[in-house]
Amino acid sequence: MGFLQRQLLSELDALERGALRRRLRTIDSAHGPRIAYQGRSMLMLSSNNYLGLASHPALIRAAAAASEKFGTGAGASRLIAGNLSVLSDLEARLAEFKGVEAALVFGSGYLANLGTIPALAGPQDAILSDELNHASLIDGCRLARAPVMVYRHCDLDHLKAMLEGARGARRRIIVTDSVFSMDGDLAPLADIVELARRHQAAVMIDEAHAVGVLGPHGAGLASALNLEREIDIHMGTLSKALGSYGAYVAGTRTLIDWLINRARSFIFTTGLPPASAAAAIAAIDLIRSEPERLRRLWDNGCYLSQGLKAAGFRLGATATPILPVIVGQARPALDLAEALIRRDVFVLAIRPPTVPEGTARLRVTPIADHTRADLDQALAAFAAAGREAGLIQR
Ligand SMILES: *Cc1c(COP(=O)(O)O)cnc(C)c1O
């Protein structure tokens, strides 16, 4: 056995001992309220498929039609020969959806953040970043090689002090999730915008978990607060509530022209597959025509949240249908997830480094298509699994 192999095995063992080793679980069906796993039908409570669109017939039809017309791949990077009209159509729809001038589609949310931040900030600038921002924002900041000032989670006083400290920078950019992915709480966007205006800073928000979830027609938190025009850089994904794959950055025409010229994760990669783009367009149409999906998602979030609290579980301070059941250490979080899977409820444990040390949790996410009977079944399983894992009495 080679030297590298031995080192990696010993490091994997260390992860295993700390209950931090990750493994892939293979699902044998489309996403929906239930999935097929290990030959069983299970309630799915761990997806980002909030509106149930990932297996919606209208999206599947749109994806199939786009594949028939444009083929399965974009064929080249966007700036060479990969700018298929379905991608431009999607960008026009996204700009309208977000209430801004223009949008640019990236291969994924990770790529969007990885390319956009370094295109806008360099060593002479300053980035102000919430400590619970998504890993893709953190990695985008690292690649920018700009000084990064990390402020305490949603702490406006801390942010203000840092903005004052960054007065000498050419540019100050505040970067934040709008809905925090692992906690479901909201950034204080109106106050951040106000602070930014006073300190001549730009604001970039990541709406991955807000698109399709918040705002009239699901356009996100900025739209819910009427702040579309105050946000300089809107980022969001097509892969969560929109049920497809890919992501966008939206804002002024000038911003988009700049990114086309400078965002390396846009320039040096192949365009999004036509099927993904067409499915995302169909998803935006569906959210418009069936706004009751959002209401069902929120109703389900409230119902499940109340039931979990009543059973004695400790929930984090969420403001959305993302329900963080806080366990603490990684091992009992894994045990609870296993006990739920044995009871046909698919929920996974989220452990460090995805969340801070001592805050391992189950991230529970109902979708619009779950019925009351589904949620009651989930609550019964949670109560039994929680008792078995020694996390709740009763
Ligand atoms: C999921 C997520 C991303 C990454 O999006 P992908 O399209 O899955 O790469 C970026 N930011 C946040 C906040 C996310 O939750």
Ligand as a Chemical Component Dictionary entry (heavy atoms), coordinates in Angstrom:
data_LIG
# 
_chem_comp.id                   LIG 
_chem_comp.type                 NON-POLYMER 
_chem_comp.pdbx_formal_charge   0 
_chem_comp.three_letter_code    LIG 
# 
loop_
_chem_comp_atom.comp_id 
_chem_comp_atom.atom_id 
_chem_comp_atom.alt_atom_id 
_chem_comp_atom.type_symbol 
_chem_comp_atom.charge 
_chem_comp_atom.model_Cartn_x 
_chem_comp_atom.model_Cartn_y 
_chem_comp_atom.model_Cartn_z 
_chem_comp_atom.pdbx_ordinal 
LIG C1 C1 C 0 -26.919 25.137 -2.223 1  
LIG C2 C2 C 0 -26.319 26.468 -2.019 2  
LIG C3 C3 C 0 -25.405 26.992 -2.934 3  
LIG C4 C4 C 0 -24.844 26.150 -4.053 4  
LIG O1 O1 O 0 -25.761 25.963 -5.053 5  
LIG P1 P1 P 0 -25.587 24.730 -6.069 6  
LIG O2 O2 O 0 -26.384 25.122 -7.238 7  
LIG O3 O3 O 0 -26.093 23.522 -5.364 8  
LIG O4 O4 O 0 -24.115 24.648 -6.364 9  
LIG C5 C5 C 0 -24.968 28.276 -2.755 10 
LIG N1 N1 N 0 -25.390 29.021 -1.705 11 
LIG C6 C6 C 0 -26.249 28.541 -0.794 12 
LIG C7 C7 C 0 -26.677 29.406 0.342  13 
LIG C8 C8 C 0 -26.723 27.244 -0.919 14 
LIG O5 O5 O 0 -27.548 26.741 0.000  15 
# 
loop_
_chem_comp_bond.comp_id 
_chem_comp_bond.atom_id_1 
_chem_comp_bond.atom_id_2 
_chem_comp_bond.value_order 
_chem_comp_bond.pdbx_ordinal 
LIG C1 C2 SING 1  
LIG C2 C3 SING 2  
LIG C2 C8 DOUB 3  
LIG C3 C4 SING 4  
LIG C3 C5 DOUB 5  
LIG C4 O1 SING 6  
LIG O1 P1 SING 7  
LIG P1 O2 DOUB 8  
LIG P1 O3 SING 9  
LIG P1 O4 SING 10 
LIG C5 N1 SING 11 
LIG N1 C6 DOUB 12 
LIG C6 C7 SING 13 
LIG C6 C8 SING 14 
LIG C8 O5 SING 15 
# 
